[in-house]
Amino acid sequence: MNKPTALQPATLLTFLLLTLCAGQAQAHAETGVAGGLISGFLHPLLGLDHLVAMVAVGLWGAQLQKPAIWLLPITFPLLMAMGAVLGLFGVPVPGIEVGIALSALILGLMVLFSVRPPLVVAAVIVGFFAIFHGHAHGTELPDAANPLAYGVGFVVSTGLLHLAGIVLGVLTLWPAGVRAVKGLGGCITALGVYFSVASFGWL
């Protein structure tokens, strides 16, 4: 009786998020949003594909516990910054939209199934996808009213999203919380499927 009850909020959340993301899955595809600190801060929050992937990093780190709980959320912004530099200087990275979509799908699966690879492998997975997210942000930096403030804004916002995932991951200290976190992983996976299908132009 407990299992269906525990999964109901996750199921409702999945449908709610899918409804919210319909028609505007990628906020990084918008134009004219790059202003300054506030614009940079809001940008990851307004793009659901960015948001769920970054929360998933925190959730996965919490599942893997120390030192991954801190290493993964540190790895992501560092590699994201590298990707932003590539975007800033116009260095092409193929498949940006697909990479961002797949990040939600793959990271969601990691949380859903509580996958526990070696720490280095987990960091490589997180860092790989971070480059795609960073590149998407970096391409907007030249058009920003204040590129430095914009960059600081999206890095800070990313860190806070990781922290939100870590805080939610604390639920894994309780058996019911373990199921709830896996349910969130399922929601992120479902959204990742949606984003992936959309990125291939199948919607």
C-alpha positions as CSV (number, residue, x, y, z in Angstrom):
1,M,0.0,0.0,0.0
2,N,2.9,2.4,0.7
3,K,4.6,2.1,-2.6
4,P,1.7,3.4,-4.8
5,T,1.2,6.3,-2.3
6,A,4.8,7.3,-2.4
7,L,4.8,7.4,-6.2
8,Q,1.7,9.4,-6.6
9,P,3.4,12.8,-6.0
10,A,6.1,11.9,-8.5
11,T,3.5,11.0,-11.1
12,L,1.6,14.2,-10.6
13,L,4.8,16.2,-10.8
14,T,5.7,14.5,-14.1
15,F,2.4,15.5,-15.7
16,L,2.7,19.0,-14.2
17,L,6.2,19.6,-15.5
18,L,5.4,18.2,-18.9
19,T,2.5,20.6,-19.1
20,L,4.6,23.5,-18.2
21,C,7.4,22.7,-20.6
22,A,5.1,22.2,-23.6
23,G,6.0,24.7,-26.3
24,Q,9.1,26.2,-24.5
25,A,11.4,23.4,-23.5
26,Q,14.6,25.3,-24.3
27,A,14.9,28.8,-22.8
28,H,18.4,29.0,-24.1
29,A,17.0,29.2,-27.6
30,E,15.3,32.5,-26.7
31,T,16.6,35.8,-28.0
32,G,17.1,39.0,-26.2
33,V,17.3,37.5,-22.7
34,A,21.0,38.3,-22.1
35,G,21.2,41.4,-20.0
36,G,23.2,41.4,-16.8
37,L,23.4,39.7,-13.4
38,I,19.6,39.2,-13.1
39,S,19.2,37.9,-16.6
40,G,22.1,35.4,-16.1
41,F,20.7,34.3,-12.8
42,L,17.2,33.7,-14.2
43,H,18.3,32.0,-17.4
44,P,18.9,28.5,-16.0
45,L,15.7,28.8,-14.0
46,L,13.6,29.7,-17.0
47,G,14.9,26.8,-19.1
48,L,13.3,23.6,-17.8
49,D,15.8,21.4,-19.6
50,H,18.7,23.2,-17.8
51,L,16.9,23.3,-14.5
52,V,16.1,19.6,-14.2
53,A,19.6,18.5,-15.3
54,M,21.2,20.7,-12.7
55,V,18.9,19.5,-9.9
56,A,19.7,15.9,-11.0
57,V,23.4,16.5,-10.5
58,G,22.7,17.4,-6.9
59,L,20.3,14.5,-6.4
60,W,22.8,12.0,-7.9
61,G,25.6,13.4,-5.8
62,A,23.5,13.1,-2.7
63,Q,22.8,9.4,-3.6
64,L,26.5,8.7,-4.1
65,Q,27.3,10.5,-0.8
66,K,30.7,11.9,0.1
67,P,32.8,13.0,-1.7
68,A,30.5,12.9,-4.8
69,I,27.9,15.0,-3.0
70,W,30.3,18.0,-3.3
71,L,32.5,16.9,-6.2
72,L,29.8,16.6,-8.8
73,P,28.2,20.0,-8.1
74,I,31.7,21.5,-8.3
75,T,32.6,19.7,-11.5
76,F,29.5,20.8,-13.3
77,P,30.0,24.6,-13.0
78,L,33.7,24.3,-13.8
79,L,33.2,22.4,-17.0
80,M,30.1,24.6,-17.8
81,A,32.4,27.6,-17.6
82,M,34.8,25.9,-20.0
83,G,31.9,25.3,-22.4
84,A,30.8,28.9,-22.0
85,V,34.3,30.1,-23.1
86,L,34.0,27.9,-26.2
87,G,30.7,29.4,-27.0
88,L,32.0,32.9,-26.3
89,F,34.8,32.5,-28.8
90,G,32.6,30.8,-31.4
91,V,34.2,27.3,-31.1
92,P,31.6,24.9,-32.5
93,V,30.3,22.1,-30.4
94,P,28.1,19.7,-32.3
95,G,24.7,18.7,-31.1
96,I,24.2,21.3,-28.3
97,E,20.4,20.9,-28.2
98,V,20.6,17.1,-28.3
99,G,23.4,17.1,-25.6
100,I,21.3,19.3,-23.3
101,A,18.3,17.1,-23.8
102,L,20.2,13.9,-23.3
103,S,21.7,15.3,-20.1
104,A,18.3,15.4,-18.5
105,L,17.6,11.9,-19.7
106,I,20.9,10.3,-18.7
107,L,21.2,12.1,-15.3
108,G,17.6,11.3,-14.6
109,L,18.3,7.6,-15.2
110,M,21.3,7.7,-12.9
111,V,19.0,9.0,-10.1
112,L,16.1,6.8,-10.9
113,F,18.2,3.6,-10.7
114,S,20.6,5.0,-8.1
115,V,23.6,4.1,-10.4
116,R,26.8,4.0,-8.5
117,P,29.8,4.1,-10.9
118,P,33.4,4.9,-9.8
119,L,33.7,8.6,-8.7
120,V,35.8,9.5,-11.7
121,V,33.2,8.0,-14.1
122,A,30.4,10.0,-12.5
123,A,32.5,13.2,-12.7
124,V,33.2,12.6,-16.4
125,I,29.5,12.1,-17.1
126,V,28.5,15.2,-15.3
127,G,31.4,17.2,-16.8
128,F,30.6,16.0,-20.3
129,F,27.1,17.3,-20.2
130,A,28.1,20.5,-18.4
131,I,30.0,21.6,-21.6
132,F,26.8,21.5,-23.6
133,H,25.0,23.6,-21.0
134,G,27.9,26.0,-20.8
135,H,28.2,26.4,-24.5
136,A,24.5,27.3,-24.8
137,H,25.0,30.1,-22.2
138,G,28.3,31.2,-23.7
139,T,26.9,31.9,-27.2
140,E,24.7,34.6,-25.6
141,L,27.5,36.3,-23.7
142,P,28.7,38.5,-26.6
143,D,25.2,40.0,-26.9
144,A,24.8,40.6,-23.1
145,A,24.6,44.1,-21.8
146,N,27.2,43.1,-19.2
147,P,28.8,39.7,-20.1
148,L,30.7,39.3,-16.8
149,A,27.7,39.9,-14.7
150,Y,25.6,37.7,-16.9
151,G,28.2,34.9,-16.6
152,V,28.4,35.3,-12.8
153,G,24.6,35.2,-12.6
154,F,24.2,31.9,-14.4
155,V,27.0,30.2,-12.5
156,V,25.5,31.3,-9.2
157,S,22.1,30.1,-10.3
158,T,23.5,26.8,-11.4
159,G,25.2,26.3,-8.0
160,L,21.9,27.0,-6.2
161,L,20.1,24.5,-8.4
162,H,22.7,21.9,-7.5
163,L,22.2,22.8,-3.8
164,A,18.5,22.3,-4.2
165,G,19.1,18.8,-5.5
166,I,21.5,18.1,-2.6
167,V,18.9,19.3,-0.1
168,L,16.2,17.1,-1.7
169,G,18.7,14.2,-1.7
170,V,18.8,14.4,2.1
171,L,15.6,12.5,1.9
172,T,17.6,9.4,1.1
173,L,18.4,9.2,4.8
174,W,14.9,7.6,5.1
175,P,13.5,4.5,3.3
176,A,10.5,6.5,2.0
177,G,12.8,9.3,1.0
178,V,14.9,6.9,-1.1
179,R,11.7,6.1,-3.1
180,A,10.8,9.8,-3.4
181,V,14.2,10.7,-4.8
182,K,14.0,7.8,-7.3
183,G,10.6,9.1,-8.2
184,L,12.1,12.5,-8.9
185,G,14.7,10.8,-11.0
186,G,11.8,9.2,-12.9
187,C,10.2,12.6,-13.5
188,I,13.5,14.0,-14.8
189,T,13.9,11.0,-17.0
190,A,10.4,11.5,-18.5
191,L,11.2,15.1,-19.2
192,G,14.5,14.0,-20.7
193,V,12.7,11.8,-23.1
194,Y,10.4,14.7,-24.0
195,F,13.4,17.0,-24.6
196,S,15.2,14.4,-26.6
197,V,12.3,13.8,-28.9
198,A,11.8,17.5,-29.3
199,S,15.6,18.1,-30.0
200,F,15.4,15.6,-32.9
201,G,12.4,17.5,-34.3
202,W,10.0,14.6,-33.8
203,L,7.4,16.8,-32.1
